[in-house]
Amino acid sequence: MPQPPAISTPLTRSASPKARRGQRPWALTAALIPVMLLAGCIPEPKVGFDSPAPSKRLDAIVQASELEDDESLVRLVEKLRSHAPAERMFAIRSLEKRTGTTLNFDHAAPHWQRIEAYNRWLFWLETRGITLPDGMEPIETPEVQPEAQPNSGPEPTPEGSGAQQPMEKEQPEG
């Protein structure tokens, strides 16, 4: 016996999965509108030496190259100790623009060489009568630096940080 044709009513249409999918496209749109509006309300990090956003810290370093105050000069010297090679590079270029010298600081040099150059910058600041903040003092450099080997550059380090520590010389037995 043949089946009678299905009668389409609002009740049977809402029971059908195909019908349910096409019935409420506005629900998804209504839910997404507040989310999209809130995304525009999230404040962007401000430019500053201590900003949580790396790009904003770099912006602050670049802007400091145009300033003439002692505080920004001290902050640039502080950035020479950054773990981020880009921050060190931008800081030394800003210092060079402001002072005309790098005092032989190389942003990609091994850690101990950067310490020596950082100490030279601290001395430079002190000789100009610039007051250093508490905790910003010379760092003791290792007594023994690695020997330079001909035709070899610095050993690669994670993320190019140049953070390798100097190796001590082996003492001859005897």
Helices and strands as residue ranges (DSSP letters): H 10-15, H 17-23, H 25-39, H 54-64, H 70-79, H 85-99, H 111-127, G 158-160
